[in-house]
Amino acid sequence: MLDQAIQGRVYVLGDDVNTDLNCSGKYLPGKDEAFIAAQAFEAIAPGFAARFTEGGIIVAGTHFGINSSREQAVHILRRMGVAAIVAPSFGRQFFRNAINNGLPVVECDVSGIQEGDSMEVDMAGQKVCVSARQLTRPLGAVPEAIRAILREGGLIPFLKKYPDWKITA
């Protein structure tokens, strides 16, 4: 998956979007993921889930995914068809849950990127591009181990494929 850049339409969210805003605890347990996904971000961006199309890229402000370690938040984003999330910073538990579940998340400056833009996220090339706006933003180095986990669709599929994998110093 990550041998080539991820391309998609941009959907913008603001700062401090916590996990309860895309996967509200009021729906857990009891509602299925499809129902919860249809309500995602309703409190801060009415109609967001209805507008969002599979393969889209969420561009958010600072601290995306703060709040809790609720892994279901990532499952809902995957159910929606989110291809990647780009933000200046993430809640660390959310960031790790995203990687573990095969959802690419990258940190970079998002200023000037607007709703509806077409974006390319190139993790191997360490950049994000919005060609129509002539914006190219550098990404920090994404370790090969993380790219390998994402390529396999998450940590569990990775470990099933590579049961003897070891972290090298």
PAZAPA-4460 file (N, C-alpha, C; in steps of 0.05 Angstrom, whole numbers, plus 32768, in hexadecimal, padded with zeros to 4 digits):
% residues 169
    n_x    n_y    n_z   ca_x   ca_y   ca_z    c_x    c_y    c_z   seq   type   mol
   8010   7FE8   8000   8000   8000   8000   8011   8019   8000     1      M     A
   8027   8019   800F   8036   8032   8012   804E   8033   7FFF     2      L     A
   8050   8020   7FEC   8065   8022   7FD9   8060   8039   7FC5     3      D     A
   8047   8041   7FC4   8040   8058   7FB4   8032   806D   7FC6     4      Q     A
   8032   8086   7FBD   8026   809B   7FCD   8008   8097   7FCF     5      A     A
   7FFD   80A0   7FE5   7FE0   80A0   7FE9   7FD5   80BA   7FDE     6      I     A
   7FC0   80B8   7FCD   7FB4   80CF   7FC2   7F96   80D0   7FC9     7      Q     A
   7F8C   80E8   7FCF   7F70   80EA   7FD6   7F67   8106   7FDA     8      G     A
   7F4D   8109   7FDC   7F40   8123   7FE1   7F43   812A   7FFE     9      R     A
   7F48   8143   8004   7F4C   814D   801F   7F31   8154   802C    10      V     A
   7F2E   814B   8045   7F18   8152   8057   7F24   815E   8070    11      Y     A
   7F1D   8176   8076   7F2A   8185   808C   7F1B   8184   80A6    12      V     A
   7F29   8180   80BB   7F1F   8182   80D7   7F32   8194   80E6    13      L     A
   7F2A   819E   80FD   7F3A   81B2   810C   7F4C   81A6   8120    14      G     A
   7F53   81B6   8134   7F65   81AE   814A   7F56   819E   815F    15      D     A
   7F65   818F   816E   7F5B   8181   8186   7F43   816F   8181    16      D     A
   7F43   8161   816A   7F2E   814E   8164   7F33   8134   8173    17      V     A
   7F23   8130   8188   7F28   8118   8198   7F1A   8100   818E    18      N     A
   7F21   80E9   8199   7F17   80CF   818F   7EF9   80CD   8193    19      T     A
   7EEE   80DB   81A7   7ED1   80D9   81AC   7EC1   80E7   8196    20      D     A
   7ECE   80F8   8186   7EBF   8106   8171   7EBC   80F5   8158    21      L     A
   7ECC   80E1   8154   7EC8   80D0   813D   7EBD   80B4   8146    22      N     A
   7EBF   80AE   815F   7EB6   8094   8169   7EAA   8098   8185    23      C     A
   7E94   80A5   8186   7E88   80AC   81A0   7E83   8095   81B2    24      S     A
   7E8B   8097   81CB   7E85   8083   81DE   7E68   807D   81E3    25      G     A
   7E57   8091   81DB   7E3A   808D   81DF   7E2F   8077   81CD    26      K     A
   7E3F   8070   81B7   7E36   805B   81A5   7E43   8040   81AC    27      Y     A
   7E56   8040   81BE   7E64   8027   81C5   7E5B   801D   81E0    28      L     A
   7E55   8004   81E5   7E50   7FF0   81D1   7E34   7FF2   81C6    29      P     A
   7E2D   7FE2   81B3   7E12   7FE0   81AA   7E0C   7FE8   818E    30      G     A
   7E1C   7FFA   8183   7E18   8002   8167   7E2E   7FF6   8156    31      K     A
   7E28   7FF0   813D   7E3D   7FE6   812C   7E4E   7FFC   8120    32      D     A
   7E65   7FF4   8115   7E78   8008   810B   7E6C   8019   80F4    33      E     A
   7E5C   800D   80E3   7E50   801D   80CD   7E3F   8034   80D8    34      A     A
   7E2F   802E   80ED   7E1F   8043   80F9   7E30   8059   8106    35      F     A
   7E44   8050   8114   7E56   8064   8121   7E65   8075   810D    36      I     A
   7E6E   8068   80F7   7E7D   8077   80E2   7E6B   808C   80D5    37      A     A
   7E51   8086   80D3   7E3E   809A   80C7   7E3A   80B2   80D9    38      A     A
   7E42   80B0   80F2   7E3F   80C6   8105   7E5A   80D5   810A    39      Q     A
   7E70   80CB   80FF   7E8A   80D5   8105   7E8D   80F3   8101    40      A     A
   7E98   8100   8114   7E9E   811D   8115   7E86   812F   8113    41      F     A
   7E6E   8124   8117   7E55   8133   8115   7E55   814B   8128    42      E     A
   7E60   8149   813F   7E60   815E   8153   7E71   8176   814B    43      A     A
   7E85   8172   813B   7E96   8188   8133   7E95   8190   8115    44      I     A
   7E8B   817D   8105   7E89   8182   80E8   7E70   8174   80DE    45      A     A
   7E59   8180   80E2   7E40   8173   80DA   7E40   816A   80BD    46      P     A
   7E38   8151   80B8   7E38   8147   809D   7E52   813C   8093    47      G     A
   7E67   813D   80A4   7E82   8134   809B   7E81   8118   8090    48      F     A
   7E76   8105   809F   7E76   80E9   8096   7E67   80E5   807C    49      A     A
   7E51   80F4   8078   7E42   80F2   805F   7E52   80FD   8047    50      A     A
   7E62   8112   804C   7E72   811E   8037   7E8B   810E   8030    51      R     A
   7E95   8100   8044   7EAE   80F2   8041   7EAC   80DB   802D    52      F     A
   7EBF   80D9   801B   7EBF   80C3   8008   7ED7   80B1   800D    53      T     A
   7ED3   8097   8009   7EE9   8084   800D   7F02   808D   7FFD    54      E     A
   7F19   808A   800A   7F32   8092   7FFE   7F3A   80AE   8005    55      G     A
   7F29   80BD   8014   7F2F   80D8   801B   7F45   80D9   8031    56      G     A
   7F51   80F0   8033   7F66   80F5   8046   7F5C   810B   805A    57      I     A
   7F5D   8104   8073   7F56   8119   8087   7F6E   8129   808D    58      I     A
   7F6B   8144   808B   7F80   8157   8093   7F74   8165   80AC    59      V     A
   7F83   8163   80C2   7F79   816D   80DB   7F8D   8181   80E7    60      A     A
   7F84   818E   80FC   7F95   81A0   810C   7FA6   8190   8120    61      G     A
   7FAF   819E   8134   7FC0   8192   8148   7FB0   817F   815A    62      T     A
   7FBE   816B   8164   7FB4   8158   8178   7F9D   8147   816E    63      H     A
   7F9E   813F   8155   7F89   812D   814B   7F8A   8113   815B    64      F     A
   7F73   8109   8164   7F71   80EF   8171   7F78   80EF   818F    65      G     A
   7F79   8107   819B   7F7D   8108   81B7   7F66   80FD   81C6    66      I     A
   7F69   80F7   81DF   7F53   80F0   81F1   7F55   80D5   81FD    67      N     A
   7F55   80C0   81ED   7F55   80A5   81F9   7F64   8092   81E7    68      S     A
   7F66   807A   81F1   7F74   8065   81E1   7F5F   8054   81D2    69      S     A
   7F47   805F   81CE   7F32   8050   81C1   7F3A   8047   81A4    70      R     A
   7F41   802E   81A1   7F49   8023   8188   7F33   8024   8173    71      E     A
   7F1A   8023   817D   7F03   8024   816A   7F03   803D   815A    72      Q     A
   7F0F   8053   8164   7F10   806C   8154   7F1E   8067   8139    73      A     A
   7F33   8058   813A   7F41   8052   8121   7F30   803F   8110    74      V     A
   7F23   802C   811C   7F12   801A   810D   7EFC   8029   80FD    75      H     A
   7EF1   803D   810A   7EDC   804E   80FD   7EE8   805D   80E5    76      I     A
   7F00   8068   80E8   7F0C   8076   80D2   7F12   8063   80BB    77      L     A
   7F1B   804B   80C1   7F1F   8037   80AC   7F05   802F   809F    78      R     A
   7EF0   802C   80AF   7ED5   8026   80A4   7ECC   803C   8091    79      R     A
   7ED3   8055   8097   7ECB   806C   8086   7EDB   806C   806C    80      M     A
   7EF2   805E   806B   7F03   805D   8053   7F18   8073   8053    81      G     A
   7F1F   807D   806B   7F35   8091   806D   7F4F   8085   8063    82      V     A
   7F5C   8092   8050   7F75   8088   8045   7F8D   8090   8055    83      A     A
   7F8B   80A7   8062   7FA1   80B1   8073   7F97   80C9   8083    84      A     A
   7FA6   80D0   8097   7FA1   80E8   80A7   7FBB   80F7   80A9    85      I     A
   7FB9   8111   80A3   7FD0   8123   80A4   7FC9   8139   80B8    86      V     A
   7FDB   813E   80CB   7FD6   8152   80E0   7FF1   815A   80EB    87      A     A
   7FF3   8172   80F7   800C   817A   8104   8014   8169   811C    88      P     A
   8000   815E   812A   8005   814C   8140   7FED   813B   8146    89      S     A
   7FF3   8124   8153   7FDF   8110   815A   7FE1   8109   8177    90      F     A
   7FCA   8100   8182   7FCB   80F3   819C   7FDC   80DA   8198    91      G     A
   7FEF   80D5   81AA   8002   80BF   81A6   7FF4   80A3   81A6    92      R     A
   7FE1   809F   81B7   7FD3   8085   81B7   7FC4   8081   819D    93      Q     A
   7FB7   8096   8193   7FA9   8095   817A   7FBD   808F   8163    94      F     A
   7FD3   809D   8163   7FE8   8099   814E   7FF0   807C   814D    95      F     A
   7FF6   8070   8164   7FFE   8054   8164   7FE8   8041   815C    96      R     A
   7FCF   8047   8165   7FB8   8036   815D   7FB4   8037   813F    97      N     A
   7FB9   804F   8133   7FB6   8052   8116   7FCA   8040   8108    98      A     A
   7FE3   8042   8110   7FF8   8031   8103   7FF1   8014   8107    99      I     A
   7FEA   800C   811F   7FE4   7FF0   8125   7FCD   7FE5   8115   100      N     A
   7FBB   7FF7   810C   7FA4   7FEF   80FC   7FA6   7FF6   80DF   101      N     A
   7FBF   7FFD   80D6   7FC4   8002   80BA   7FBA   801C   80AE   102      G     A
   7FB5   8030   80BF   7FAC   804A   80B6   7FC3   805E   80B5   103      L     A
   7FCC   8066   809E   7FE3   8079   809D   7FDC   8094   80AA   104      P     A
   7FEE   809D   80BC   7FEB   80B7   80C9   8007   80C4   80C7   105      V     A
   8007   80DD   80BE   8020   80EC   80BB   801E   8107   80C7   106      V     A
   8034   8111   80D2   8035   812B   80DE   8043   813E   80CC   107      E     A
   8036   8155   80C7   8043   816B   80B8   8033   8184   80BA   108      C     A
   803D   819A   80B0   8030   81B3   80AF   8019   81B1   809B   109      D     A
   8001   81B8   80A3   7FEA   81B6   8091   7FDF   81D1   8089   110      V     A
   7FED   81E7   8090   7FE3   8201   8088   7FE0   8204   806A   111      S     A
   7FCB   8210   8061   7FC6   8215   8045   7FB8   81FE   8037   112      G     A
   7FB5   81E7   8044   7FA7   81D1   8038   7F89   81D4   803D   113      I     A
   7F78   81D1   8029   7F5C   81D7   802C   7F4A   81C0   8024   114      Q     A
   7F32   81C0   8030   7F1E   81AC   8029   7F1B   81AA   800B   115      E     A
   7F1A   8191   8001   7F17   818C   7FE5   7F30   818B   7FD5   116      G     A
   7F47   8193   7FE0   7F60   8191   7FD2   7F66   8173   7FCC   117      D     A
   7F75   816F   7FB7   7F7F   8154   7FB2   7F9B   8153   7FBD   118      S     A
   7FA0   813E   7FCE   7FBA   813C   7FDC   7FC7   8122   7FD6   119      M     A
   7FE2   8123   7FD7   7FF2   810B   7FD5   8003   8109   7FEE   120      E     A
   8002   80F2   7FFB   8012   80EC   8012   8027   80D7   800A   121      V     A
   8040   80DF   800A   8056   80CD   8002   8068   80C8   801B   122      D     A
   8062   80B2   8029   8071   80AC   8041   808E   80A5   803B   123      M     A
   8092   8095   8026   80AD   808E   801F   80BE   80A6   8016   124      A     A
   80B1   80B8   8007   80BE   80D0   7FFE   80BE   80E7   8012   125      G     A
   80B1   80E2   8029   80B0   80F4   8040   80A5   8110   8038   126      Q     A
   808D   810F   802A   8081   8129   8023   8063   8126   801F   127      K     A
   8056   813C   8022   8039   813F   801C   8037   8155   8007   128      V     A
   8028   8150   7FF2   8025   8164   7FDC   8008   816A   7FD6   129      C     A
   8003   8184   7FD1   7FEA   818D   7FC6   7FF2   819C   7FAD   130      V     A
   7FF3   818E   7F96   7FFD   819A   7F7D   7FEF   81B3   7F75   131      S     A
   7FD4   81B3   7F76   7FC5   81CA   7F6D   7FCC   81E4   7F7C   132      A     A
   7FD5   81E1   7F95   7FDE   81F9   7FA5   7FFC   81FC   7FA6   133      R     A
   800A   81EA   7F97   8027   81EA   7F97   8032   81E8   7FB3   134      Q     A
   8025   81D7   7FC4   802E   81D3   7FDF   803C   81B8   7FE1   135      L     A
   8054   81B8   7FEC   8062   819F   7FF3   806C   81A3   800F   136      T     A
   8065   8190   8020   806D   8192   803C   807E   8179   8043   137      R     A
   8094   817D   8051   80A4   8166   8059   8097   8157   8070   138      P     A
   809C   813D   8070   8094   812C   8086   80AE   8124   8095   139      L     A
   80AB   811F   80AE   80C2   8113   80BC   80C6   80F7   80B0   140      G     A
   80DD   80EC   80B5   80E2   80D1   80AC   80CE   80BE   80B8   141      A     A
   80C2   80AD   80A8   80B0   8099   80B1   80C0   807F   80B2   142      V     A
   80C6   8074   80C9   80D7   805C   80CB   80CD   8046   80B9   143      P     A
   80DF   8037   80AF   80D9   8020   809D   80C7   800C   80AB   144      E     A
   80CB   8008   80C5   80BA   7FF5   80D4   809D   7FFD   80D3   145      A     A
   8098   8017   80D6   807C   8021   80D6   8071   801F   80B9   146      I     A
   8081   8026   80A5   8077   8023   808A   8071   8005   8083   147      R     A
   8082   7FF3   808E   807D   7FD6   808A   8063   7FCD   8097   148      A     A
   805E   7FD6   80AF   8045   7FD0   80BD   802D   7FDA   80AD   149      I     A
   802F   7FF3   80A3   8019   7FFE   8093   8015   7FEF   8079   150      L     A
   802B   7FE8   806C   802A   7FD9   8053   801A   7FBF   8056   151      R     A
   801C   7FB2   806D   800F   7F99   8072   7FF2   7F9C   807C   152      E     A
   7FEA   7FB5   8081   7FCF   7FBA   808B   7FCC   7FBC   80A9   153      G     A
   7FE2   7FBD   80B7   7FE2   7FC0   80D4   7FF5   7FAC   80E2   154      G     A
   7FF6   7FAF   80FC   800A   7F9F   810B   8003   7F81   810B   155      L     A
   7FEA   7F7A   810F   7FE4   7F5D   8110   7FE9   7F50   80F5   156      I     A
   7FE0   7F5B   80DF   7FE7   7F4E   80C5   8006   7F4D   80C0   157      P     A
   8014   7F62   80C9   8031   7F63   80C7   803E   7F4C   80D6   158      F     A
   8035   7F49   80F0   8041   7F34   8101   803A   7F18   80F7   159      L     A
   8022   7F15   80EB   801A   7EFB   80E0   802C   7EF4   80C8   160      K     A
   8033   7F08   80B8   8043   7F03   80A1   8061   7F00   80A8   161      K     A
   8069   7F0F   80BD   8085   7F0E   80C6   8087   7F06   80E3   162      Y     A
   8080   7EED   80EA   807F   7EE6   8107   809A   7EE7   8115   163      P     A
   80B0   7EE6   8106   80CA   7EE6   8113   80D8   7F02   8112   164      D     A
   80C8   7F16   810A   80D3   7F31   8108   80DE   7F3B   8122   165      W     A
   80F5   7F48   8122   8101   7F53   8139   8109   7F70   8134   166      K     A
   8107   7F80   8149   8110   7F9C   8147   812F   7F9B   8147   167      I     A
   813A   7FA9   8133   8158   7FAA   8132   8161   7FC4   813D   168      T     A
   8178   7FC4   814A   8183   7FDC   8157   818F   7FEE   8143   169      A     A
***
